Each structure stands twice: as structure tokens, then as C-alpha cells.
């Protein structure tokens, strides 16, 4: 269950609370240091990681709590 402040998984149609951050960038349009993010629930972490990884976009996968505590939120 989630409320309005709970981050929700980026997978299409998923309404589960996110627990992972997938940091990525598209080198054709982003500078090397730029990081876009998708957030994922446990179930969709691997699928979204593979989607980004196959394209060479995936840079890092970290727990959401660690990402937020590092000041990236």
C-alpha cells in the first residue's frame, strides 16, 4: 500500500512502492555526468535494469534509501 508521498515504481502499470533507484543516461543526448533516474519495486528492478543495460544507458542501481540519504532525491 502507498500514499501520495511514497515513490511508485516506474514500470508501466505498476503501483507498488519503489525500493530501488536505477541511475542512467543516454550518451547521445546527455553529458557524461548527467543522471536520469527510474525507480523500481523489487519485482521490476531486474526488468528495468535489463531494458536500460541492453541500450548501454544503465550506470548504477542503488537502494532508494541510500540514494536519498546521499542527497540525490
PQR file of N, CA, C, O and H, with PARSE charges and radii, in Angstrom:
ATOM      1  N   UNK A   1       0.836  -1.178   0.000 -0.4000 1.5000
ATOM      2  CA  UNK A   1       0.000   0.000   0.000 -0.0000 2.0000
ATOM      3  C   UNK A   1       0.885   1.247   0.000  0.5500 1.7000
ATOM      4  O   UNK A   1       1.953   1.247   0.612 -0.5500 1.4000
ATOM      5  N   UNK A   2       0.458   2.283  -0.665 -0.4000 1.5000
ATOM      6  CA  UNK A   2       1.247   3.503  -0.724 -0.0000 2.0000
ATOM      7  C   UNK A   2       0.343   4.715  -0.525  0.5500 1.7000
ATOM      8  O   UNK A   2      -0.871   4.635  -0.713 -0.5500 1.4000
ATOM      9  H   UNK A   2      -0.410   2.283  -1.162  0.4000 1.0000
ATOM     10  N   UNK A   3       0.943   5.823  -0.147 -0.4000 1.5000
ATOM     11  CA  UNK A   3       0.216   7.081  -0.049 -0.0000 2.0000
ATOM     12  C   UNK A   3       0.810   8.046  -1.060  0.5500 1.7000
ATOM     13  O   UNK A   3       1.654   7.653  -1.865 -0.5500 1.4000
ATOM     14  H   UNK A   3       1.929   5.888   0.006  0.4000 1.0000
ATOM     15  N   UNK A   4       0.384   9.299  -1.031 -0.4000 1.5000
ATOM     16  CA  UNK A   4       0.831  10.269  -2.032 -0.0000 2.0000
ATOM     17  C   UNK A   4       2.316  10.605  -1.935  0.5500 1.7000
ATOM     18  O   UNK A   4       2.878  11.125  -2.899 -0.5500 1.4000
ATOM     19  H   UNK A   4      -0.301   9.618  -0.377  0.4000 1.0000
ATOM     20  N   UNK A   5       2.967  10.330  -0.819 -0.4000 1.5000
ATOM     21  CA  UNK A   5       4.377  10.654  -0.662 -0.0000 2.0000
ATOM     22  C   UNK A   5       5.302   9.475  -0.946  0.5500 1.7000
ATOM     23  O   UNK A   5       6.521   9.638  -0.994 -0.5500 1.4000
ATOM     24  H   UNK A   5       2.511   9.907  -0.036  0.4000 1.0000
ATOM     25  N   UNK A   6       4.735   8.305  -1.132 -0.4000 1.5000
ATOM     26  CA  UNK A   6       5.537   7.117  -1.386 -0.0000 2.0000
ATOM     27  C   UNK A   6       5.917   7.054  -2.858  0.5500 1.7000
ATOM     28  O   UNK A   6       5.037   7.089  -3.718 -0.5500 1.4000
ATOM     29  H   UNK A   6       3.744   8.173  -1.093  0.4000 1.0000
ATOM     30  N   UNK A   7       7.213   6.961  -3.171 -0.4000 1.5000
ATOM     31  CA  UNK A   7       7.622   6.825  -4.574 -0.0000 2.0000
ATOM     32  C   UNK A   7       7.083   5.513  -5.156  0.5500 1.7000
ATOM     33  O   UNK A   7       7.151   4.462  -4.518 -0.5500 1.4000
ATOM     34  H   UNK A   7       7.929   6.933  -2.473  0.4000 1.0000
ATOM     35  N   UNK A   8       6.558   5.594  -6.356 -0.4000 1.5000
ATOM     36  CA  UNK A   8       5.943   4.442  -7.025 -0.0000 2.0000
ATOM     37  C   UNK A   8       6.837   3.963  -8.161  0.5500 1.7000
ATOM     38  O   UNK A   8       7.447   4.767  -8.866 -0.5500 1.4000
ATOM     39  H   UNK A   8       6.503   6.447  -6.875  0.4000 1.0000
ATOM     40  N   UNK A   9       6.908   2.670  -8.329 -0.4000 1.5000
ATOM     41  CA  UNK A   9       7.709   2.034  -9.378 -0.0000 2.0000
ATOM     42  C   UNK A   9       7.440   2.654 -10.751  0.5500 1.7000
ATOM     43  O   UNK A   9       6.303   2.989 -11.085 -0.5500 1.4000
ATOM     44  H   UNK A   9       6.413   2.016  -7.757  0.4000 1.0000
ATOM     45  N   UNK A  10       8.503   2.797 -11.534 -0.4000 1.5000
ATOM     46  CA  UNK A  10       8.404   3.374 -12.877 -0.0000 2.0000
ATOM     47  C   UNK A  10       7.899   2.397 -13.938  0.5500 1.7000
ATOM     48  O   UNK A  10       7.603   2.812 -15.058 -0.5500 1.4000
ATOM     49  H   UNK A  10       9.426   2.525 -11.263  0.4000 1.0000
ATOM     50  N   UNK A  11       7.795   1.110 -13.609 -0.4000 1.5000
ATOM     51  CA  UNK A  11       7.325   0.127 -14.590 -0.0000 2.0000
ATOM     52  C   UNK A  11       5.878   0.427 -14.982  0.5500 1.7000
ATOM     53  O   UNK A  11       5.052   0.762 -14.133 -0.5500 1.4000
ATOM     54  H   UNK A  11       8.036   0.773 -12.699  0.4000 1.0000
ATOM     55  N   UNK A  12       5.591   0.305 -16.244 -0.4000 1.5000
ATOM     56  CA  UNK A  12       4.266   0.609 -16.764 -0.0000 2.0000
ATOM     57  C   UNK A  12       3.193  -0.194 -16.025  0.5500 1.7000
ATOM     58  O   UNK A  12       3.251  -1.422 -15.951 -0.5500 1.4000
ATOM     59  H   UNK A  12       6.263   0.032 -16.934  0.4000 1.0000
ATOM     60  N   UNK A  13       2.223   0.528 -15.486 -0.4000 1.5000
ATOM     61  CA  UNK A  13       1.090  -0.097 -14.821 -0.0000 2.0000
ATOM     62  C   UNK A  13       1.334  -0.534 -13.389  0.5500 1.7000
ATOM     63  O   UNK A  13       0.397  -0.962 -12.715 -0.5500 1.4000
ATOM     64  H   UNK A  13       2.176   1.525 -15.546  0.4000 1.0000
ATOM     65  N   UNK A  14       2.552  -0.441 -12.909 -0.4000 1.5000
ATOM     66  CA  UNK A  14       2.867  -0.878 -11.543 -0.0000 2.0000
ATOM     67  C   UNK A  14       2.523   0.240 -10.564  0.5500 1.7000
ATOM     68  O   UNK A  14       2.833   1.406 -10.808 -0.5500 1.4000
ATOM     69  H   UNK A  14       3.313  -0.094 -13.456  0.4000 1.0000
ATOM     70  N   UNK A  15       1.885  -0.120  -9.465 -0.4000 1.5000
ATOM     71  CA  UNK A  15       1.537   0.857  -8.433 -0.0000 2.0000
ATOM     72  C   UNK A  15       2.206   0.509  -7.109  0.5500 1.7000
ATOM     73  O   UNK A  15       1.789   0.994  -6.056 -0.5500 1.4000
ATOM     74  H   UNK A  15       1.633  -1.067  -9.267  0.4000 1.0000
ATOM     75  N   UNK A  16       3.236  -0.323  -7.154 -0.4000 1.5000
ATOM     76  CA  UNK A  16       3.936  -0.767  -5.958 -0.0000 2.0000
ATOM     77  C   UNK A  16       4.982   0.269  -5.534  0.5500 1.7000
ATOM     78  O   UNK A  16       5.560   0.964  -6.369 -0.5500 1.4000
ATOM     79  H   UNK A  16       3.574  -0.716  -8.009  0.4000 1.0000
ATOM     80  N   UNK A  17       5.209   0.357  -4.243 -0.4000 1.5000
ATOM     81  CA  UNK A  17       6.217   1.279  -3.722 -0.0000 2.0000
ATOM     82  C   UNK A  17       7.597   0.913  -4.259  0.5500 1.7000
ATOM     83  O   UNK A  17       7.966  -0.260  -4.306 -0.5500 1.4000
ATOM     84  H   UNK A  17       4.739  -0.208  -3.564  0.4000 1.0000
ATOM     85  N   UNK A  18       8.344   1.920  -4.659 -0.4000 1.5000
ATOM     86  CA  UNK A  18       9.703   1.723  -5.187 -0.0000 2.0000
ATOM     87  C   UNK A  18      10.691   1.556  -4.041  0.5500 1.7000
ATOM     88  O   UNK A  18      10.564   2.194  -2.996 -0.5500 1.4000
ATOM     89  H   UNK A  18       8.044   2.873  -4.622  0.4000 1.0000
ATOM     90  N   UNK A  19      11.679   0.687  -4.254 -0.4000 1.5000
ATOM     91  CA  UNK A  19      12.743   0.493  -3.265 -0.0000 2.0000
ATOM     92  C   UNK A  19      14.127   0.588  -3.897  0.5500 1.7000
ATOM     93  O   UNK A  19      15.128   0.523  -3.183 -0.5500 1.4000
ATOM     94  H   UNK A  19      11.782   0.169  -5.104  0.4000 1.0000
ATOM     95  N   UNK A  20      14.210   0.738  -5.204 -0.4000 1.5000
ATOM     96  CA  UNK A  20      15.482   0.825  -5.942 -0.0000 2.0000
ATOM     97  C   UNK A  20      15.499   2.067  -6.820  0.5500 1.7000
ATOM     98  O   UNK A  20      14.457   2.514  -7.301 -0.5500 1.4000
ATOM     99  H   UNK A  20      13.397   0.791  -5.784  0.4000 1.0000
ATOM    100  N   UNK A  21      16.687   2.616  -7.024 -0.4000 1.5000
ATOM    101  CA  UNK A  21      16.900   3.701  -7.985 -0.0000 2.0000
ATOM    102  C   UNK A  21      17.824   3.179  -9.065  0.5500 1.7000
ATOM    103  O   UNK A  21      18.892   2.640  -8.776 -0.5500 1.4000
ATOM    104  H   UNK A  21      17.533   2.252  -6.634  0.4000 1.0000
ATOM    105  N   UNK A  22      17.408   3.343 -10.316 -0.4000 1.5000
ATOM    106  CA  UNK A  22      18.228   2.986 -11.468 -0.0000 2.0000
ATOM    107  C   UNK A  22      18.694   4.296 -12.098  0.5500 1.7000
ATOM    108  O   UNK A  22      17.902   5.018 -12.704 -0.5500 1.4000
ATOM    109  H   UNK A  22      16.540   3.781 -10.551  0.4000 1.0000
ATOM    110  N   UNK A  23      19.969   4.593 -11.953 -0.4000 1.5000
ATOM    111  CA  UNK A  23      20.542   5.830 -12.498 -0.0000 2.0000
ATOM    112  C   UNK A  23      21.067   5.533 -13.897  0.5500 1.7000
ATOM    113  O   UNK A  23      21.767   4.542 -14.103 -0.5500 1.4000
ATOM    114  H   UNK A  23      20.612   4.006 -11.461  0.4000 1.0000
ATOM    115  N   UNK A  24      20.734   6.378 -14.844 -0.4000 1.5000
ATOM    116  CA  UNK A  24      21.110   6.125 -16.237 -0.0000 2.0000
ATOM    117  C   UNK A  24      21.329   7.439 -16.962  0.5500 1.7000
ATOM    118  O   UNK A  24      20.978   8.516 -16.480 -0.5500 1.4000
ATOM    119  H   UNK A  24      20.165   7.183 -14.676  0.4000 1.0000
ATOM    120  N   UNK A  25      21.922   7.309 -18.138 -0.4000 1.5000
ATOM    121  CA  UNK A  25      21.961   8.435 -19.063 -0.0000 2.0000
ATOM    122  C   UNK A  25      22.086   7.906 -20.476  0.5500 1.7000
ATOM    123  O   UNK A  25      22.615   6.820 -20.713 -0.5500 1.4000
ATOM    124  H   UNK A  25      22.207   6.434 -18.530  0.4000 1.0000
ATOM    125  N   UNK A  26      21.591   8.696 -21.399 -0.4000 1.5000
ATOM    126  CA  UNK A  26      21.686   8.378 -22.822 -0.0000 2.0000
ATOM    127  C   UNK A  26      22.840   9.212 -23.365  0.5500 1.7000
ATOM    128  O   UNK A  26      22.705  10.427 -23.513 -0.5500 1.4000
ATOM    129  H   UNK A  26      21.161   9.578 -21.206  0.4000 1.0000
ATOM    130  N   UNK A  27      23.976   8.575 -23.664 -0.4000 1.5000
ATOM    131  CA  UNK A  27      25.160   9.337 -24.083 -0.0000 2.0000
ATOM    132  C   UNK A  27      24.967  10.133 -25.375  0.5500 1.7000
ATOM    133  O   UNK A  27      25.753  11.035 -25.668 -0.5500 1.4000
ATOM    134  H   UNK A  27      24.085   7.589 -23.544  0.4000 1.0000
ATOM    135  N   UNK A  28      23.938   9.811 -26.143 -0.4000 1.5000
ATOM    136  CA  UNK A  28      23.686  10.582 -27.373 -0.0000 2.0000
ATOM    137  C   UNK A  28      23.080  11.947 -27.081  0.5500 1.7000
ATOM    138  O   UNK A  28      23.196  12.866 -27.891 -0.5500 1.4000
ATOM    139  H   UNK A  28      23.299   9.079 -25.906  0.4000 1.0000
ATOM    140  N   UNK A  29      22.426  12.084 -25.912 -0.4000 1.5000
ATOM    141  CA  UNK A  29      21.766  13.358 -25.614 -0.0000 2.0000
ATOM    142  C   UNK A  29      22.134  13.968 -24.268  0.5500 1.7000
ATOM    143  O   UNK A  29      21.824  15.133 -24.022 -0.5500 1.4000
ATOM    144  H   UNK A  29      22.332  11.337 -25.254  0.4000 1.0000
ATOM    145  N   UNK A  30      22.796  13.200 -23.380 -0.4000 1.5000
ATOM    146  CA  UNK A  30      23.158  13.715 -22.059 -0.0000 2.0000
ATOM    147  C   UNK A  30      24.669  13.836 -21.916  0.5500 1.7000
ATOM    148  O   UNK A  30      25.424  13.063 -22.506 -0.5500 1.4000
ATOM    149  H   UNK A  30      23.049  12.253 -23.580  0.4000 1.0000
ATOM    150  N   UNK A  31      25.098  14.812 -21.130 -0.4000 1.5000
ATOM    151  CA  UNK A  31      26.522  14.913 -20.796 -0.0000 2.0000
ATOM    152  C   UNK A  31      26.891  13.702 -19.935  0.5500 1.7000
ATOM    153  O   UNK A  31      26.016  13.132 -19.283 -0.5500 1.4000
ATOM    154  H   UNK A  31      24.485  15.440 -20.651  0.4000 1.0000
ATOM    155  N   UNK A  32      28.159  13.295 -19.916 -0.4000 1.5000
ATOM    156  CA  UNK A  32      28.560  12.085 -19.180 -0.0000 2.0000
ATOM    157  C   UNK A  32      28.198  12.073 -17.696  0.5500 1.7000
ATOM    158  O   UNK A  32      27.899  11.012 -17.147 -0.5500 1.4000
ATOM    159  H   UNK A  32      28.871  13.757 -20.445  0.4000 1.0000
ATOM    160  N   UNK A  33      28.219  13.219 -17.044 -0.4000 1.5000
ATOM    161  CA  UNK A  33      27.922  13.257 -15.614 -0.0000 2.0000
ATOM    162  C   UNK A  33      26.424  13.309 -15.295  0.5500 1.7000
ATOM    163  O   UNK A  33      26.039  13.110 -14.143 -0.5500 1.4000
ATOM    164  H   UNK A  33      28.462  14.080 -17.489  0.4000 1.0000
ATOM    165  N   UNK A  34      25.586  13.570 -16.278 -0.4000 1.5000
ATOM    166  CA  UNK A  34      24.137  13.670 -16.070 -0.0000 2.0000
ATOM    167  C   UNK A  34      23.560  12.318 -15.697  0.5500 1.7000
ATOM    168  O   UNK A  34      23.929  11.305 -16.292 -0.5500 1.4000
ATOM    169  H   UNK A  34      25.899  13.732 -17.214  0.4000 1.0000
ATOM    170  N   UNK A  35      22.658  12.281 -14.718 -0.4000 1.5000
ATOM    171  CA  UNK A  35      21.983  11.051 -14.318 -0.0000 2.0000
ATOM    172  C   UNK A  35      20.480  11.268 -14.282  0.5500 1.7000
ATOM    173  O   UNK A  35      19.969  12.084 -13.515 -0.5500 1.4000
ATOM    174  H   UNK A  35      22.358  13.104 -14.235  0.4000 1.0000
ATOM    175  N   UNK A  36      19.794  10.530 -15.115 -0.4000 1.5000
ATOM    176  CA  UNK A  36      18.343  10.446 -15.073 -0.0000 2.0000
ATOM    177  C   UNK A  36      18.037   9.269 -14.155  0.5500 1.7000
ATOM    178  O   UNK A  36      18.906   8.425 -13.937 -0.5500 1.4000
ATOM    179  H   UNK A  36      20.209   9.867 -15.738  0.4000 1.0000
ATOM    180  N   UNK A  37      16.835   9.193 -13.616 -0.4000 1.5000
ATOM    181  CA  UNK A  37      16.511   8.075 -12.733 -0.0000 2.0000
ATOM    182  C   UNK A  37      15.155   7.477 -13.039  0.5500 1.7000
ATOM    183  O   UNK A  37      14.203   8.167 -13.406 -0.5500 1.4000
ATOM    184  H   UNK A  37      16.129   9.878 -13.793  0.4000 1.0000
ATOM    185  N   UNK A  38      15.106   6.174 -12.876 -0.4000 1.5000
ATOM    186  CA  UNK A  38      13.863   5.429 -12.786 -0.0000 2.0000
ATOM    187  C   UNK A  38      13.881   4.806 -11.419  0.5500 1.7000
ATOM    188  O   UNK A  38      14.950   4.494 -10.893 -0.5500 1.4000
ATOM    189  H   UNK A  38      15.879   5.614 -12.578  0.4000 1.0000
ATOM    190  N   UNK A  39      12.725   4.618 -10.834 -0.4000 1.5000
ATOM    191  CA  UNK A  39      12.649   3.930  -9.552 -0.0000 2.0000
ATOM    192  C   UNK A  39      11.868   2.638  -9.759  0.5500 1.7000
ATOM    193  O   UNK A  39      10.962   2.566 -10.589 -0.5500 1.4000
ATOM    194  H   UNK A  39      11.857   4.871 -11.261  0.4000 1.0000
ATOM    195  N   UNK A  40      12.237   1.630  -8.993 -0.4000 1.5000
ATOM    196  CA  UNK A  40      11.662   0.307  -9.221 -0.0000 2.0000
ATOM    197  C   UNK A  40      11.319  -0.400  -7.917  0.5500 1.7000
ATOM    198  O   UNK A  40      11.982  -0.226  -6.894 -0.5500 1.4000
ATOM    199  H   UNK A  40      12.973   1.689  -8.319  0.4000 1.0000
ATOM    200  N   UNK A  41      10.264  -1.202  -7.987 -0.4000 1.5000
ATOM    201  CA  UNK A  41       9.944  -2.111  -6.893 -0.0000 2.0000
ATOM    202  C   UNK A  41      10.855  -3.334  -7.036  0.5500 1.7000
ATOM    203  O   UNK A  41      11.555  -3.476  -8.038 -0.5500 1.4000
ATOM    204  H   UNK A  41       9.725  -1.344  -8.818  0.4000 1.0000
ATOM    205  N   UNK A  42      10.843  -4.194  -6.055 -0.4000 1.5000
ATOM    206  CA  UNK A  42      11.696  -5.385  -6.102 -0.0000 2.0000
ATOM    207  C   UNK A  42      11.396  -6.233  -7.341  0.5500 1.7000
ATOM    208  O   UNK A  42      12.313  -6.744  -7.982 -0.5500 1.4000
ATOM    209  H   UNK A  42      10.275  -4.078  -5.240  0.4000 1.0000
ATOM    210  N   UNK A  43      10.121  -6.378  -7.671 -0.4000 1.5000
ATOM    211  CA  UNK A  43       9.709  -7.224  -8.806 -0.0000 2.0000
ATOM    212  C   UNK A  43      10.220  -6.707 -10.150  0.5500 1.7000
ATOM    213  O   UNK A  43      10.576  -7.507 -11.015 -0.5500 1.4000
ATOM    214  H   UNK A  43       9.376  -5.963  -7.149  0.4000 1.0000
ATOM    215  N   UNK A  44      10.264  -5.404 -10.342 -0.4000 1.5000
ATOM    216  CA  UNK A  44      10.620  -4.843 -11.648 -0.0000 2.0000
ATOM    217  C   UNK A  44      12.064  -4.365 -11.766  0.5500 1.7000
ATOM    218  O   UNK A  44      12.475  -3.928 -12.842 -0.5500 1.4000
ATOM    219  H   UNK A  44       9.975  -4.754  -9.640  0.4000 1.0000
ATOM    220  N   UNK A  45      12.843  -4.436 -10.690 -0.4000 1.5000
ATOM    221  CA  UNK A  45      14.228  -3.952 -10.731 -0.0000 2.0000
ATOM    222  C   UNK A  45      15.030  -4.610 -11.856  0.5500 1.7000
ATOM    223  O   UNK A  45      15.680  -3.919 -12.640 -0.5500 1.4000
ATOM    224  H   UNK A  45      12.510  -4.790  -9.817  0.4000 1.0000
ATOM    225  N   UNK A  46      14.986  -5.911 -11.936 -0.4000 1.5000
ATOM    226  CA  UNK A  46      15.779  -6.632 -12.941 -0.0000 2.0000
ATOM    227  C   UNK A  46      15.312  -6.308 -14.358  0.5500 1.7000
ATOM    228  O   UNK A  46      16.138  -6.079 -15.241 -0.5500 1.4000
ATOM    229  H   UNK A  46      14.458  -6.473 -11.299  0.4000 1.0000
ATOM    230  N   UNK A  47      14.011  -6.285 -14.584 -0.4000 1.5000
ATOM    231  CA  UNK A  47      13.472  -5.999 -15.919 -0.0000 2.0000
ATOM    232  C   UNK A  47      13.877  -4.596 -16.391  0.5500 1.7000
ATOM    233  O   UNK A  47      14.340  -4.425 -17.518 -0.5500 1.4000
ATOM    234  H   UNK A  47      13.340  -6.471 -13.867  0.4000 1.0000
ATOM    235  N   UNK A  48      13.698  -3.599 -15.522 -0.4000 1.5000
ATOM    236  CA  UNK A  48      14.063  -2.241 -15.911 -0.0000 2.0000
ATOM    237  C   UNK A  48      15.576  -2.101 -16.081  0.5500 1.7000
ATOM    238  O   UNK A  48      16.039  -1.376 -16.962 -0.5500 1.4000
ATOM    239  H   UNK A  48      13.322  -3.739 -14.606  0.4000 1.0000
ATOM    240  N   UNK A  49      16.343  -2.790 -15.241 -0.4000 1.5000
ATOM    241  CA  UNK A  49      17.806  -2.769 -15.370 -0.0000 2.0000
ATOM    242  C   UNK A  49      18.242  -3.359 -16.709  0.5500 1.7000
ATOM    243  O   UNK A  49      19.126  -2.816 -17.371 -0.5500 1.4000
ATOM    244  H   UNK A  49      15.967  -3.379 -14.526  0.4000 1.0000
ATOM    245  N   UNK A  50      17.630  -4.455 -17.102 -0.4000 1.5000
ATOM    246  CA  UNK A  50      17.973  -5.082 -18.385 -0.0000 2.0000
ATOM    247  C   UNK A  50      17.603  -4.174 -19.551  0.5500 1.7000
ATOM    248  O   UNK A  50      18.361  -4.053 -20.514 -0.5500 1.4000
ATOM    249  H   UNK A  50      16.911  -4.896 -16.565  0.4000 1.0000
ATOM    250  N   UNK A  51      16.440  -3.537 -19.465 -0.4000 1.5000
ATOM    251  CA  UNK A  51      15.997  -2.619 -20.518 -0.0000 2.0000
ATOM    252  C   UNK A  51      17.034  -1.520 -20.737  0.5500 1.7000
ATOM    253  O   UNK A  51      17.418  -1.240 -21.873 -0.5500 1.4000
ATOM    254  H   UNK A  51      15.824  -3.635 -18.683  0.4000 1.0000
ATOM    255  N   UNK A  52      17.482  -0.902 -19.650 -0.4000 1.5000
ATOM    256  CA  UNK A  52      18.478   0.164 -19.749 -0.0000 2.0000
ATOM    257  C   UNK A  52      19.857  -0.390 -20.104  0.5500 1.7000
ATOM    258  O   UNK A  52      20.593   0.226 -20.875 -0.5500 1.4000
ATOM    259  H   UNK A  52      17.170  -1.130 -18.728  0.4000 1.0000
ATOM    260  N   UNK A  53      20.206  -1.538 -19.550 -0.4000 1.5000
ATOM    261  CA  UNK A  53      21.516  -2.138 -19.780 -0.0000 2.0000
ATOM    262  C   UNK A  53      21.758  -2.526 -21.215  0.5500 1.7000
ATOM    263  O   UNK A  53      22.850  -2.304 -21.739 -0.5500 1.4000
ATOM    264  H   UNK A  53      19.608  -2.038 -18.924  0.4000 1.0000
ATOM    265  N   UNK A  54      20.767  -3.099 -21.864 -0.4000 1.5000
ATOM    266  CA  UNK A  54      20.894  -3.512 -23.261 -0.0000 2.0000
ATOM    267  C   UNK A  54      21.210  -2.312 -24.151  0.5500 1.7000
ATOM    268  O   UNK A  54      21.901  -2.447 -25.160 -0.5500 1.4000
ATOM    269  H   UNK A  54      19.881  -3.280 -21.438  0.4000 1.0000
ATOM    270  N   UNK A  55      20.709  -1.153 -23.779 -0.4000 1.5000
ATOM    271  CA  UNK A  55      20.925   0.068 -24.559 -0.0000 2.0000
ATOM    272  C   UNK A  55      22.217   0.788 -24.168  0.5500 1.7000
ATOM    273  O   UNK A  55      22.595   1.780 -24.790 -0.5500 1.4000
ATOM    274  H   UNK A  55      20.147  -1.043 -22.959  0.4000 1.0000
ATOM    275  N   UNK A  56      22.894   0.275 -23.125 -0.4000 1.5000
ATOM    276  CA  UNK A  56      24.118   0.909 -22.658 -0.0000 2.0000
ATOM    277  C   UNK A  56      23.866   2.156 -21.826  0.5500 1.7000
ATOM    278  O   UNK A  56      24.763   2.983 -21.664 -0.5500 1.4000
ATOM    279  H   UNK A  56      22.586  -0.531 -22.620  0.4000 1.0000
ATOM    280  N   UNK A  57      22.661   2.303 -21.300 -0.4000 1.5000
ATOM    281  CA  UNK A  57      22.288   3.501 -20.548 -0.0000 2.0000
ATOM    282  C   UNK A  57      22.490   3.351 -19.043  0.5500 1.7000
ATOM    283  O   UNK A  57      22.734   4.348 -18.363 -0.5500 1.4000
ATOM    284  H   UNK A  57      21.932   1.631 -21.432  0.4000 1.0000
ATOM    285  N   UNK A  58      22.398   2.148 -18.508 -0.4000 1.5000
ATOM    286  CA  UNK A  58      22.415   1.940 -17.066 -0.0000 2.0000
ATOM    287  C   UNK A  58      23.781   2.255 -16.475  0.5500 1.7000
ATOM    288  O   UNK A  58      24.798   1.736 -16.935 -0.5500 1.4000
ATOM    289  H   UNK A  58      22.201   1.339 -19.060  0.4000 1.0000
ATOM    290  N   UNK A  59      23.801   3.100 -15.462 -0.4000 1.5000
ATOM    291  CA  UNK A  59      25.047   3.497 -14.802 -0.0000 2.0000
ATOM    292  C   UNK A  59      25.155   2.932 -13.397  0.5500 1.7000
ATOM    293  O   UNK A  59      26.254   2.589 -12.963 -0.5500 1.4000
ATOM    294  H   UNK A  59      22.974   3.521 -15.088  0.4000 1.0000
ATOM    295  N   UNK A  60      24.026   2.823 -12.661 -0.4000 1.5000
ATOM    296  CA  UNK A  60      24.083   2.366 -11.287 -0.0000 2.0000
ATOM    297  C   UNK A  60      22.697   1.937 -10.822  0.5500 1.7000
ATOM    298  O   UNK A  60      21.683   2.454 -11.290 -0.5500 1.4000
ATOM    299  H   UNK A  60      23.134   3.102 -13.014  0.4000 1.0000
ATOM    300  N   UNK A  61      22.668   0.979  -9.889 -0.4000 1.5000
ATOM    301  CA  UNK A  61      21.436   0.552  -9.236 -0.0000 2.0000
ATOM    302  C   UNK A  61      21.715   0.572  -7.736  0.5500 1.7000
ATOM    303  O   UNK A  61      22.606  -0.125  -7.253 -0.5500 1.4000
ATOM    304  H   UNK A  61      23.492   0.558  -9.508  0.4000 1.0000
ATOM    305  N   UNK A  62      20.946   1.377  -7.006 -0.4000 1.5000
ATOM    306  CA  UNK A  62      21.163   1.510  -5.565 -0.0000 2.0000
ATOM    307  C   UNK A  62      19.821   1.495  -4.833  0.5500 1.7000
ATOM    308  O   UNK A  62      18.797   1.876  -5.399 -0.5500 1.4000
ATOM    309  H   UNK A  62      20.222   1.944  -7.399  0.4000 1.0000
ATOM    310  N   UNK A  63      19.831   1.056  -3.581 -0.4000 1.5000
ATOM    311  CA  UNK A  63      18.595   1.133  -2.793 -0.0000 2.0000
ATOM    312  C   UNK A  63      18.115   2.584  -2.695  0.5500 1.7000
ATOM    313  O   UNK A  63      18.919   3.504  -2.547 -0.5500 1.4000
ATOM    314  H   UNK A  63      20.663   0.746  -3.121  0.4000 1.0000
ATOM    315  N   UNK A  64      16.820   2.772  -2.776 -0.4000 1.5000
ATOM    316  CA  UNK A  64      16.234   4.110  -2.719 -0.0000 2.0000
ATOM    317  C   UNK A  64      16.658   4.855  -1.446  0.5500 1.7000
ATOM    318  O   UNK A  64      16.961   6.046  -1.504 -0.5500 1.4000
ATOM    319  H   UNK A  64      16.167   2.024  -2.896  0.4000 1.0000
ATOM    320  N   UNK A  65      16.681   4.174  -0.315 -0.4000 1.5000
ATOM    321  CA  UNK A  65      17.064   4.817   0.944 -0.0000 2.0000
ATOM    322  C   UNK A  65      18.495   5.357   0.879  0.5500 1.7000
ATOM    323  O   UNK A  65      18.768   6.451   1.374 -0.5500 1.4000
ATOM    324  H   UNK A  65      16.434   3.206  -0.268  0.4000 1.0000
ATOM    325  N   UNK A  66      19.412   4.592   0.269 -0.4000 1.5000
ATOM    326  CA  UNK A  66      20.801   5.055   0.127 -0.0000 2.0000
ATOM    327  C   UNK A  66      20.889   6.265  -0.795  0.5500 1.7000
ATOM    328  O   UNK A  66      21.625   7.211  -0.516 -0.5500 1.4000
ATOM    329  H   UNK A  66      19.190   3.703  -0.133  0.4000 1.0000
ATOM    330  N   UNK A  67      20.136   6.234  -1.892 -0.4000 1.5000
ATOM    331  CA  UNK A  67      20.107   7.337  -2.849 -0.0000 2.0000
ATOM    332  C   UNK A  67      19.639   8.623  -2.169  0.5500 1.7000
ATOM    333  O   UNK A  67      20.237   9.686  -2.334 -0.5500 1.4000
ATOM    334  H   UNK A  67      19.538   5.465  -2.118  0.4000 1.0000
ATOM    335  N   UNK A  68      18.552   8.498  -1.399 -0.4000 1.5000
ATOM    336  CA  UNK A  68      18.007   9.669  -0.720 -0.0000 2.0000
ATOM    337  C   UNK A  68      18.945  10.175   0.379  0.5500 1.7000
ATOM    338  O   UNK A  68      19.098  11.385   0.546 -0.5500 1.4000
ATOM    339  H   UNK A  68      18.066   7.634  -1.265  0.4000 1.0000
ATOM    340  N   UNK A  69      19.569   9.271   1.124 -0.4000 1.5000
ATOM    341  CA  UNK A  69      20.467   9.693   2.202 -0.0000 2.0000
ATOM    342  C   UNK A  69      21.742  10.349   1.666  0.5500 1.7000
ATOM    343  O   UNK A  69      22.408  11.104   2.375 -0.5500 1.4000
ATOM    344  H   UNK A  69      19.444   8.288   0.988  0.4000 1.0000
ATOM    345  N   UNK A  70      22.072  10.051   0.409 -0.4000 1.5000
ATOM    346  CA  UNK A  70      23.240  10.674  -0.221 -0.0000 2.0000
ATOM    347  C   UNK A  70      22.894  12.057  -0.803  0.5500 1.7000
ATOM    348  O   UNK A  70      23.741  12.721  -1.401 -0.5500 1.4000
ATOM    349  H   UNK A  70      21.532   9.438  -0.167  0.4000 1.0000
ATOM    350  N   UNK A  71      21.643  12.470  -0.616 -0.4000 1.5000
ATOM    351  CA  UNK A  71      21.220  13.797  -1.081 -0.0000 2.0000
ATOM    352  C   UNK A  71      20.866  13.860  -2.545  0.5500 1.7000
ATOM    353  O   UNK A  71      20.886  14.939  -3.137 -0.5500 1.4000
ATOM    354  H   UNK A  71      20.955  11.931  -0.131  0.4000 1.0000
ATOM    355  N   UNK A  72      20.537  12.718  -3.152 -0.4000 1.5000
ATOM    356  CA  UNK A  72      20.217  12.684  -4.568 -0.0000 2.0000
ATOM    357  C   UNK A  72      18.729  12.819  -4.861  0.5500 1.7000
ATOM    358  O   UNK A  72      18.344  12.910  -6.027 -0.5500 1.4000
ATOM    359  H   UNK A  72      20.521  11.841  -2.671  0.4000 1.0000
ATOM    360  N   UNK A  73      17.898  12.833  -3.851 -0.4000 1.5000
ATOM    361  CA  UNK A  73      16.451  12.850  -4.076 -0.0000 2.0000
ATOM    362  C   UNK A  73      15.972  14.162  -4.619  0.5500 1.7000
ATOM    363  O   UNK A  73      14.776  14.331  -4.860 -0.5500 1.4000
ATOM    364  H   UNK A  73      18.211  12.759  -2.904  0.4000 1.0000
TER
END
